[in-house]
């Protein structure tokens, strides 16, 4: 007895593949922050590897899916997965000291993705020159710093100078190293292709 089998495509591959990539980047973000979060004594904001994933999301997923992946990460943390810095979770984190940084991540990925897709063929970050790539990542980092320090200052009732002093300055050297690492990743891809 032969049976006739038909397949039904419930969701188009143009949605499934980017969604799966966004979910993987959201999980990578959670893992990077979970294992790569280091509290520092002179700032209420810990050092985190998460910014690298923000850059990668914008570079490789594009503006919308990159931002979506980080919104997915924020949602997972909000509903209780301990994936924020220092293994925190819940809605309180999204209005706490580091909320400005967290909420800036989708915006930063959107900015990076928009530049990459506007200035490169087929949205390939390897098509960008090194100066354009560095300036794009610095612009995204500026967005993260501005929103993060502004919210930190608001929540802790700090002056602008004090918010920058504890919410931006300690992170500049490490964030420049993270930018160099991401540039190296993109350039390694350029060499490999």
C-alpha positions as CSV (number, residue, x, y, z in Angstrom):
1,X,0.0,0.0,0.0
2,X,1.5,3.2,-1.1
3,X,0.7,6.3,0.8
4,X,0.7,9.7,-0.7
5,X,2.6,12.3,1.4
6,X,2.3,16.0,1.0
7,X,4.5,18.5,2.7
8,X,3.0,21.8,3.8
9,X,5.1,24.9,4.2
10,X,3.7,26.7,7.3
11,X,6.2,29.4,7.4
12,X,8.4,30.7,4.5
13,X,12.1,30.0,4.6
14,X,12.7,33.7,4.3
15,X,11.3,34.0,7.9
16,X,12.5,30.7,9.4
17,X,16.2,31.1,8.7
18,X,16.6,34.7,9.9
19,X,14.5,33.9,12.9
20,X,16.7,30.9,13.8
21,X,19.8,33.1,13.4
22,X,18.2,35.7,15.6
23,X,17.5,33.1,18.2
24,X,21.0,31.8,18.1
25,X,22.4,35.3,18.5
26,X,20.0,35.9,21.4
27,X,21.3,32.7,23.0
28,X,24.9,33.8,22.3
29,X,24.2,37.1,23.9
30,X,22.9,35.4,27.0
31,X,25.9,33.1,27.2
32,X,28.4,36.0,26.6
33,X,26.9,38.1,29.4
34,X,26.3,35.1,31.7
35,X,30.0,33.9,31.6
36,X,31.6,37.2,30.6
37,X,30.2,39.6,33.2
38,X,32.8,41.1,35.7
39,X,31.7,43.5,38.4
40,X,34.0,46.4,39.0
41,X,34.3,48.2,42.4
42,X,34.1,51.8,41.1
43,X,31.0,51.4,38.9
44,X,27.5,49.9,39.4
45,X,27.7,48.6,35.8
46,X,29.8,45.4,35.3
47,X,32.1,44.7,32.4
48,X,30.4,42.5,29.8
49,X,31.3,40.7,26.6
50,X,27.7,41.4,25.4
51,X,28.7,44.4,23.3
52,X,30.6,42.1,21.0
53,X,27.4,40.2,20.3
54,X,25.5,43.4,19.7
55,X,28.1,44.3,17.0
56,X,27.9,40.8,15.4
57,X,24.1,40.9,15.4
58,X,24.0,44.2,13.5
59,X,26.8,43.1,11.2
60,X,25.6,39.6,10.3
61,X,21.8,39.7,10.8
62,X,21.1,43.2,9.4
63,X,19.2,46.0,11.0
64,X,15.9,44.4,11.7
65,X,16.8,40.8,12.6
66,X,19.8,42.1,14.5
67,X,17.6,44.4,16.6
68,X,15.0,41.6,16.9
69,X,17.7,39.2,18.2
70,X,18.5,41.6,21.0
71,X,14.8,42.2,21.8
72,X,14.5,38.5,22.0
73,X,17.4,38.4,24.5
74,X,15.8,41.2,26.6
75,X,12.5,39.3,26.6
76,X,14.1,36.1,27.7
77,X,15.7,37.9,30.6
78,X,12.5,39.8,31.5
79,X,10.6,36.5,31.8
80,X,13.1,35.1,34.2
81,X,16.1,33.5,32.5
82,X,19.2,34.5,34.4
83,X,21.0,35.9,31.4
84,X,21.6,39.5,32.3
85,X,24.9,40.6,33.9
86,X,25.7,39.0,37.2
87,X,23.1,36.3,36.4
88,X,20.2,38.7,37.0
89,X,16.8,38.4,35.5
90,X,13.3,39.9,35.6
91,X,11.6,43.1,34.7
92,X,13.4,45.0,37.4
93,X,16.7,44.7,35.5
94,X,15.0,46.5,32.6
95,X,14.4,49.5,34.7
96,X,17.5,49.3,37.0
97,X,21.0,50.8,36.8
98,X,22.0,49.0,33.6
99,X,18.6,49.4,31.8
100,X,19.8,52.2,29.5
101,X,22.7,50.0,28.2
102,X,20.4,47.0,27.7
103,X,17.7,49.0,25.8
104,X,20.4,50.6,23.7
105,X,21.5,47.2,22.3
106,X,18.7,46.8,19.7
107,X,19.2,50.4,18.6
108,X,22.9,49.9,18.2
109,X,22.4,46.7,16.2
110,X,19.9,48.5,14.0
111,X,22.4,51.3,13.3
112,X,25.2,48.9,12.5
113,X,22.9,46.8,10.3
114,X,21.6,49.8,8.4
115,X,25.1,51.0,7.6
116,X,26.3,47.6,6.5
117,X,23.3,47.0,4.3
118,X,23.4,50.5,2.8
119,X,27.2,50.5,2.0
120,X,27.9,46.9,1.1
121,X,26.9,44.4,-1.5
122,X,24.3,41.9,-0.3
123,X,24.7,43.1,3.3
124,X,28.1,41.6,3.7
125,X,30.2,43.4,6.3
126,X,33.4,42.1,4.7
127,X,32.7,44.5,1.8
128,X,33.2,47.5,4.2
129,X,36.5,49.2,4.4
130,X,38.2,49.1,7.8
131,X,37.7,52.8,8.5
132,X,34.0,52.6,7.7
133,X,33.6,49.5,9.9
134,X,35.5,51.1,12.8
135,X,33.5,54.4,12.6
136,X,30.2,52.4,12.4
137,X,31.1,50.4,15.5
138,X,32.2,53.5,17.3
139,X,28.9,55.2,16.4
140,X,27.0,52.2,17.8
141,X,29.2,52.3,21.0
142,X,28.4,56.0,21.3
143,X,24.6,55.2,21.2
144,X,25.2,52.6,23.9
145,X,27.2,55.0,26.1
146,X,24.7,57.9,25.7
147,X,21.6,55.9,26.5
148,X,23.3,53.9,29.2
149,X,24.9,56.8,31.0
150,X,21.8,59.0,30.7
151,X,19.6,56.3,32.3
152,X,22.3,55.5,35.0
153,X,22.4,59.2,35.8
154,X,18.6,59.4,36.0
155,X,18.2,56.3,38.2
156,X,21.0,57.1,40.6
157,X,20.4,60.9,40.5
158,X,23.9,61.7,39.3
159,X,25.3,64.7,37.5
160,X,26.1,64.1,33.8
161,X,29.8,64.3,34.6
162,X,29.5,61.7,37.3
163,X,27.3,59.4,35.2
164,X,30.0,59.5,32.4
165,X,32.8,59.1,35.0
166,X,31.3,55.8,36.3
167,X,29.2,54.6,33.4
168,X,31.4,55.3,30.4
169,X,35.1,56.1,31.2
170,X,35.9,52.8,32.9
171,X,34.7,50.9,29.8
172,X,36.4,52.7,27.0
173,X,39.7,50.7,26.9
174,X,37.9,47.3,27.0
175,X,35.3,48.5,24.4
176,X,38.1,49.6,22.0
177,X,39.6,46.1,22.4
178,X,36.2,44.6,21.6
179,X,35.9,46.7,18.5
180,X,39.3,45.6,17.4
181,X,38.2,41.9,18.0
182,X,35.1,42.4,15.9
183,X,37.1,44.1,13.1
184,X,39.5,41.1,13.1
185,X,36.5,38.7,12.8
186,X,35.1,40.6,9.8
187,X,38.6,40.8,8.2
188,X,39.2,37.1,8.8
189,X,36.0,36.4,6.9
190,X,37.2,38.7,4.1
191,X,40.4,36.8,3.9
192,X,38.7,33.4,4.0
193,X,36.4,34.3,1.1
